[in-house]
């Protein structure tokens, strides 16, 4: 995932998923689908149309420490 806009990490998922985009204001830790083929993880807030997928339960400062400096590799799994 690549840092974008000083508030999020964005990464392509390599395929498309169905979406139900609605205009939302994200919070730090929100995980969303963007344009049906990108996952976004926020470490600050933004308002745009996304499909919310989930949330990471860490503080804004913890998320900024993890995500805010450079590109990251993240593995998501379903349980």
ZATIKOL-451791 format. One record per atom (N, C-alpha, C): residue number from 0; x, y negated, z negated; residue in one letter; atom name. Coordinates in nm, 4 decimals. Layout:
BEGIN
     i         xx         yy         zz   aa   at
   NUM          X          Y          Z    a   CA
...
# end
This chain:
BEGIN
     i         xx         yy         zz   aa   at
     0     0.0842     0.1170     0.0000    x    N
     0     0.0000     0.0000     0.0000    x   CA
     0     0.0888    -0.1234     0.0000    x    C
     1     0.0403    -0.2270     0.0640    x    N
     1     0.1162    -0.3508     0.0749    x   CA
     1     0.0497    -0.4625    -0.0035    x    C
     2     0.1317    -0.5421    -0.0666    x    N
     2     0.0850    -0.6583    -0.1399    x   CA
     2     0.0234    -0.7572    -0.0414    x    C
     3    -0.0896    -0.8163    -0.0808    x    N
     3    -0.1565    -0.9120     0.0053    x   CA
     3    -0.2199    -1.0211    -0.0805    x    C
     4    -0.1943    -1.1459    -0.0467    x    N
     4    -0.2641    -1.2573    -0.1085    x   CA
     4    -0.2383    -1.2808    -0.2559    x    C
     5    -0.1334    -1.2214    -0.3119    x    N
     5    -0.1006    -1.2415    -0.4543    x   CA
     5    -0.2093    -1.1932    -0.5512    x    C
     6    -0.3019    -1.1079    -0.5040    x    N
     6    -0.4065    -1.0595    -0.5934    x   CA
     6    -0.4515    -0.9170    -0.5649    x    C
     7    -0.3901    -0.8506    -0.4649    x    N
     7    -0.4359    -0.7170    -0.4280    x   CA
     7    -0.3270    -0.6388    -0.3566    x    C
     8    -0.3456    -0.5068    -0.3573    x    N
     8    -0.2666    -0.4147    -0.2764    x   CA
     8    -0.3628    -0.3508    -0.1771    x    C
     9    -0.3233    -0.3429    -0.0490    x    N
     9    -0.4093    -0.2910     0.0572    x   CA
     9    -0.3360    -0.1785     0.1294    x    C
    10    -0.4094    -0.0701     0.1563    x    N
    10    -0.3496     0.0403     0.2298    x   CA
    10    -0.4495     0.1094     0.3199    x    C
    11    -0.4040     0.1479     0.4383    x    N
    11    -0.4878     0.2215     0.5324    x   CA
    11    -0.5057     0.3648     0.4835    x    C
    12    -0.6249     0.4198     0.5047    x    N
    12    -0.6487     0.5585     0.4655    x   CA
    12    -0.6384     0.6538     0.5851    x    C
    13    -0.6146     0.6002     0.7046    x    N
    13    -0.5921     0.6851     0.8210    x   CA
    13    -0.7165     0.7402     0.8862    x    C
    14    -0.8325     0.7080     0.8337    x    N
    14    -0.9596     0.7472     0.8947    x   CA
    14    -1.0659     0.6491     0.8462    x    C
    15    -1.1879     0.6679     0.8911    x    N
    15    -1.2955     0.5785     0.8474    x   CA
    15    -1.3915     0.6516     0.7541    x    C
    16    -1.4491     0.5755     0.6649    x    N
    16    -1.5484     0.6269     0.5720    x   CA
    16    -1.6760     0.5448     0.5854    x    C
    17    -1.7901     0.6036     0.5531    x    N
    17    -1.9132     0.5239     0.5540    x   CA
    17    -1.9042     0.4146     0.4466    x    C
    18    -1.9619     0.2989     0.4771    x    N
    18    -1.9547     0.1884     0.3817    x   CA
    18    -2.0921     0.1287     0.3566    x    C
    19    -2.1035     0.0643     0.2431    x    N
    19    -2.2233    -0.0121     0.2067    x   CA
    19    -2.1774    -0.1472     0.1543    x    C
    20    -2.1097    -0.2224     0.2411    x    N
    20    -2.0522    -0.3494     0.2000    x   CA
    20    -2.1568    -0.4465     0.1470    x    C
    21    -2.1227    -0.5078     0.0352    x    N
    21    -2.2000    -0.6183    -0.0203    x   CA
    21    -2.1017    -0.7227    -0.0702    x    C
    22    -2.1447    -0.8469    -0.0715    x    N
    22    -2.0576    -0.9551    -0.1185    x   CA
    22    -2.0477    -0.9451    -0.2707    x    C
    23    -1.9266    -0.9252    -0.3183    x    N
    23    -1.9018    -0.9126    -0.4614    x   CA
    23    -1.7806    -0.9962    -0.5000    x    C
    24    -1.7712    -1.0267    -0.6275    x    N
    24    -1.6493    -1.0844    -0.6831    x   CA
    24    -1.5814    -0.9734    -0.7605    x    C
    25    -1.4616    -0.9382    -0.7157    x    N
    25    -1.3893    -0.8285    -0.7786    x   CA
    25    -1.3253    -0.8734    -0.9087    x    C
    26    -1.2941    -0.7769    -0.9907    x    N
    26    -1.2208    -0.7965    -1.1151    x   CA
    26    -1.0913    -0.7176    -1.1084    x    C
    27    -0.9917    -0.7536    -1.1885    x    N
    27    -0.8697    -0.6737    -1.1924    x   CA
    27    -0.9025    -0.5265    -1.2208    x    C
    28    -0.8461    -0.4381    -1.1400    x    N
    28    -0.8697    -0.2951    -1.1545    x   CA
    28    -0.9717    -0.2383    -1.0584    x    C
    29    -1.0500    -0.3239    -0.9929    x    N
    29    -1.1490    -0.2735    -0.8985    x   CA
    29    -1.0809    -0.2077    -0.7791    x    C
    30    -1.1383    -0.0953    -0.7351    x    N
    30    -1.0945    -0.0235    -0.6166    x   CA
    30    -1.2091    -0.0315    -0.5172    x    C
    31    -1.1807    -0.0820    -0.3958    x    N
    31    -1.2864    -0.1003    -0.2971    x   CA
    31    -1.2425    -0.0466    -0.1616    x    C
    32    -1.3427    -0.0214    -0.0776    x    N
    32    -1.3219     0.0123     0.0624    x   CA
    32    -1.3423    -0.1155     0.1423    x    C
    33    -1.2485    -0.1430     0.2341    x    N
    33    -1.2558    -0.2628     0.3169    x   CA
    33    -1.2489    -0.2218     0.4638    x    C
    34    -1.3430    -0.2708     0.5430    x    N
    34    -1.3483    -0.2422     0.6875    x   CA
    34    -1.3510    -0.0931     0.7188    x    C
    35    -1.4071    -0.0142     0.6334    x    N
    35    -1.4274     0.1309     0.6457    x   CA
    35    -1.3001     0.2144     0.6509    x    C
    36    -1.1807     0.1503     0.6560    x    N
    36    -1.0595     0.2316     0.6699    x   CA
    36    -0.9419     0.1851     0.5834    x    C
    37    -0.9690     0.0976     0.4878    x    N
    37    -0.8622     0.0507     0.4000    x   CA
    37    -0.9087     0.0533     0.2546    x    C
    38    -0.8200     0.0971     0.1684    x    N
    38    -0.8445     0.0927     0.0246    x   CA
    38    -0.7749    -0.0304    -0.0307    x    C
    39    -0.8443    -0.1027    -0.1167    x    N
    39    -0.7874    -0.2212    -0.1810    x   CA
    39    -0.7961    -0.2020    -0.3320    x    C
    40    -0.6867    -0.2298    -0.4016    x    N
    40    -0.6849    -0.2294    -0.5480    x   CA
    40    -0.6474    -0.3703    -0.5920    x    C
    41    -0.7322    -0.4283    -0.6757    x    N
    41    -0.7138    -0.5674    -0.7180    x   CA
    41    -0.6418    -0.5765    -0.8515    x    C
    42    -0.5501    -0.6729    -0.8616    x    N
    42    -0.4923    -0.7087    -0.9909    x   CA
    42    -0.5291    -0.8511    -1.0283    x    C
    43    -0.6193    -0.9121    -0.9505    x    N
    43    -0.6820    -1.0407    -0.9811    x   CA
    43    -0.8176    -1.0397    -0.9109    x    C
    44    -0.8885    -1.1498    -0.9121    x    N
    44    -1.0241    -1.1548    -0.8567    x   CA
    44    -1.0268    -1.2102    -0.7154    x    C
    45    -1.1304    -1.1700    -0.6410    x    N
    45    -1.1556    -1.2205    -0.5066    x   CA
    45    -1.3032    -1.1984    -0.4747    x    C
    46    -1.3594    -1.2831    -0.3908    x    N
    46    -1.4985    -1.2672    -0.3474    x   CA
    46    -1.5000    -1.2406    -0.1977    x    C
    47    -1.5619    -1.1275    -0.1599    x    N
    47    -1.5709    -1.0874    -0.0196    x   CA
    47    -1.6703    -0.9723    -0.0111    x    C
    48    -1.6926    -0.9201     0.1090    x    N
    48    -1.7821    -0.8051     0.1269    x   CA
    48    -1.7012    -0.6759     0.1257    x    C
    49    -1.7305    -0.5924     0.0279    x    N
    49    -1.6607    -0.4657     0.0085    x   CA
    49    -1.7604    -0.3567    -0.0296    x    C
    50    -1.7150    -0.2331    -0.0221    x    N
    50    -1.7860    -0.1200    -0.0803    x   CA
    50    -1.7068    -0.0797    -0.2041    x    C
    51    -1.7661    -0.0971    -0.3216    x    N
    51    -1.6937    -0.0645    -0.4448    x   CA
    51    -1.6852     0.0870    -0.4612    x    C
    52    -1.5641     0.1341    -0.4918    x    N
    52    -1.5400     0.2774    -0.5088    x   CA
    52    -1.5153     0.3174    -0.6535    x    C
    53    -1.4559     0.2280    -0.7307    x    N
    53    -1.4229     0.2635    -0.8681    x   CA
    53    -1.3452     0.1533    -0.9348    x    C
    54    -1.2839     0.1891    -1.0479    x    N
    54    -1.2115     0.0907    -1.1268    x   CA
    54    -1.1004     0.1598    -1.2057    x    C
    55    -0.9877     0.0898    -1.2188    x    N
    55    -0.8772     0.1339    -1.3031    x   CA
    55    -0.8886     0.0586    -1.4344    x    C
    56    -0.8894     0.1284    -1.5450    x    N
    56    -0.9100     0.0650    -1.6754    x   CA
    56    -0.7788     0.0220    -1.7393    x    C
    57    -0.7179    -0.0816    -1.6798    x    N
    57    -0.5982    -0.1440    -1.7346    x   CA
    57    -0.6219    -0.2946    -1.7397    x    C
    58    -0.5461    -0.3634    -1.8229    x    N
    58    -0.5597    -0.5092    -1.8315    x   CA
    58    -0.5013    -0.5743    -1.7058    x    C
    59    -0.5368    -0.7005    -1.6847    x    N
    59    -0.4843    -0.7755    -1.5709    x   CA
    59    -0.3317    -0.7790    -1.5732    x    C
    60    -0.2731    -0.8004    -1.6906    x    N
    60    -0.1261    -0.8062    -1.6983    x   CA
    60    -0.0639    -0.6697    -1.6705    x    C
    61    -0.1256    -0.5612    -1.7166    x    N
    61    -0.0747    -0.4270    -1.6874    x   CA
    61    -0.0814    -0.3981    -1.5371    x    C
    62    -0.1925    -0.4365    -1.4742    x    N
    62    -0.2075    -0.4151    -1.3305    x   CA
    62    -0.1092    -0.4997    -1.2503    x    C
    63    -0.0892    -0.6243    -1.2914    x    N
    63     0.0068    -0.7103    -1.2228    x   CA
    63     0.1472    -0.6530    -1.2336    x    C
    64     0.1823    -0.6003    -1.3508    x    N
    64     0.3135    -0.5368    -1.3677    x   CA
    64     0.3286    -0.4158    -1.2753    x    C
    65     0.2223    -0.3369    -1.2596    x    N
    65     0.2276    -0.2172    -1.1754    x   CA
    65     0.2230    -0.2489    -1.0264    x    C
    66     0.1415    -0.3472    -0.9873    x    N
    66     0.1103    -0.3676    -0.8464    x   CA
    66     0.1622    -0.4968    -0.7851    x    C
    67     0.1996    -0.5939    -0.8662    x    N
    67     0.2213    -0.7278    -0.8161    x   CA
    67     0.3544    -0.7596    -0.7533    x    C
    68     0.4533    -0.6739    -0.7648    x    N
    68     0.5867    -0.7118    -0.7185    x   CA
    68     0.6213    -0.6679    -0.5767    x    C
    69     0.5767    -0.5513    -0.5357    x    N
    69     0.6195    -0.4980    -0.4066    x   CA
    69     0.5203    -0.3939    -0.3583    x    C
    70     0.5499    -0.3332    -0.2428    x    N
    70     0.4657    -0.2266    -0.1911    x   CA
    70     0.4669    -0.1093    -0.2874    x    C
    71     0.3553    -0.0354    -0.2932    x    N
    71     0.3439     0.0787    -0.3823    x   CA
    71     0.2850     0.1977    -0.3078    x    C
    72     0.3089     0.3162    -0.3601    x    N
    72     0.2460     0.4381    -0.3105    x   CA
    72     0.1487     0.4844    -0.4173    x    C
    73     0.0243     0.5041    -0.3782    x    N
    73    -0.0797     0.5443    -0.4720    x   CA
    73    -0.1474     0.6691    -0.4172    x    C
    74    -0.1705     0.7665    -0.5041    x    N
    74    -0.2426     0.8873    -0.4671    x   CA
    74    -0.3766     0.8870    -0.5390    x    C
    75    -0.4845     0.8988    -0.4631    x    N
    75    -0.6195     0.9056    -0.5190    x   CA
    75    -0.6704     1.0484    -0.5051    x    C
    76    -0.7453     1.0939    -0.6069    x    N
    76    -0.8048     1.2265    -0.5972    x   CA
    76    -0.9439     1.2228    -0.6579    x    C
    77    -1.0280     1.3132    -0.6128    x    N
    77    -1.1626     1.3266    -0.6664    x   CA
    77    -1.1682     1.4447    -0.7614    x    C
    78    -1.2403     1.4265    -0.8692    x    N
    78    -1.2554     1.5353    -0.9662    x   CA
    78    -1.4007     1.5736    -0.9769    x    C
# end
